[in-house]
Amino acid sequence: MKCFSVVALNLDCSVVKLLPLAFAIMSADRLAKIPEVDLDPNGVFKYVLIRVHSKDDDSHVDIVRGYAWAEYHADIYDRVAGELERGGGLDCECLGGGRIKHDSAAKKIHVYGYSMGFGRAKHSVSTEKIKTHYPDYEVTWADEGY
């Protein structure tokens, strides 16, 4: 039996029913390829917590990005969101920001502060992701400071 809406494509109904599943798998695969953490190796710098949504389904991933080159938190968000959204199928949302003090020699990362433009990120979420990426580091956070 052919599906009426796709007779011209010569697909049967079982294939059409699998298409949403195929899109979900593609979305999950695309999200899984995004590194959850990317930080400059040393210094004190701004960071943002970004939620990357799939446009195909309800899946998402939260990512942490922190760079010394950024004068503003929005500089990081605009560049990262632009790169991720360029390929299509993804949409980004900034969940907040703060600062990171990264000392690679001492293997310490401290997350603190807030973003004037985006508000305070949930540093507890950011630090858990950072701990996974830097398992041999001491990673701490505080809501104090700017």
Buried (B, 14 or more C-beta within 10 A) or exposed (E): EEBEEBEEEEBEEEEBEEEEEEBBEBBBEBBEEBEBBBBBEEBBBBBBBBEBBBEBBEBBBBBBBBBBEBEBBBBBBBBBBEEBBEEEBBBBBBBBBBBBBBBBEEEBBBBBBBBEEBEBBBBEBBBBBBBEBBEEBEBEBEEEEE
